[in-house]
Amino acid sequence: MGLALHAKYGGHFSFRGVIIFPDTHLPPDFKEAKAEKTLKSEEEIANAVELINVHWRDNRYRDCGNPIARYSDLQLEYFNTLPRHRWKLLAKWFQD
């Protein structure tokens, strides 16, 4: 499992799909912008790896890299609900 760090929202690990557009191409002079390094030290990297590998259920890994915004309690409740129980959770929210 890998950990991606969003500059605004912090850590996440769920990549669910890819869309390929075979007739869409980048211009020949395209240069990919270099991503800012979110974790500055080896200690921060080791801590992030530990949080995602060992403590992923408590969502502490989402705070890696000092995000400027956090997921709401509602979003975290959804993320922490097993996929097979999410429809029940959504139904509950709409009934409340």
C-alpha positions in Angstrom: 0.0 0.0 0.0 1.3 3.5 -0.8 0.6 6.8 0.8 -0.1 9.9 -1.3 0.1 13.3 0.3 -2.2 16.0 -0.9 -0.9 19.5 -0.4 -4.2 20.7 1.1 -5.8 17.6 2.6 -2.8 15.5 3.7 -2.6 11.7 3.4 -4.8 9.4 1.4 -4.2 5.9 -0.1 -7.2 5.1 -2.3 -6.5 5.2 -6.0 -9.5 3.5 -7.7 -9.2 3.8 -11.4 -7.6 5.3 -14.5 -9.2 6.7 -17.6 -7.1 6.6 -20.8 -7.8 8.9 -23.7 -5.8 7.3 -26.6 -6.2 10.3 -28.9 -5.2 12.9 -26.3 -1.6 13.9 -26.3 0.5 16.4 -24.4 2.1 19.2 -26.4 5.8 18.5 -27.3 7.0 21.3 -25.1 5.1 20.1 -22.0 7.1 20.0 -18.8 5.7 18.4 -15.8 5.8 20.7 -12.7 7.9 19.2 -9.9 5.8 18.4 -6.9 6.8 20.2 -3.7 8.4 17.8 -1.2 5.8 17.5 1.6 7.9 15.5 4.1 11.2 17.2 4.6 13.2 14.7 6.7 13.8 10.9 6.9 12.2 10.9 10.3 8.9 12.4 8.8 9.0 9.8 6.1 9.5 7.0 8.5 6.7 8.3 10.7 4.3 8.5 7.7 5.2 4.9 6.7 4.5 3.7 10.2 1.2 5.6 10.4 -0.1 4.2 7.1 1.1 0.6 7.6 0.3 0.2 11.3 -2.2 2.8 12.4 -4.2 3.5 9.3 -7.6 2.9 11.0 -7.3 5.9 13.2 -6.6 8.3 10.3 -3.5 9.9 11.9 -1.7 9.4 8.6 -4.0 12.0 7.1 -2.1 14.7 9.1 1.2 13.9 7.6 2.8 16.9 5.8 0.8 19.4 7.9 -2.2 19.8 5.7 -4.0 23.1 5.7 -7.5 21.6 5.7 -8.9 18.4 7.2 -11.5 16.0 6.1 -14.8 16.5 7.9 -16.0 14.1 10.6 -18.7 13.1 8.1 -16.1 12.2 5.5 -14.0 10.3 8.0 -17.0 8.4 9.2 -17.7 7.3 5.5 -14.0 6.4 5.0 -13.9 4.3 8.2 -17.1 2.4 7.3 -16.5 -0.9 5.6 -17.6 -0.7 1.9 -20.3 -3.3 2.4 -21.9 -1.0 5.1 -21.7 2.3 3.3 -25.1 2.2 1.7 -26.7 1.8 5.2 -24.6 4.7 6.4 -25.8 6.9 3.5 -29.4 5.9 4.1 -29.0 6.8 7.7 -27.7 10.2 6.8 -30.6 11.0 4.5 -33.1 9.8 7.1 -31.7 11.9 9.9 
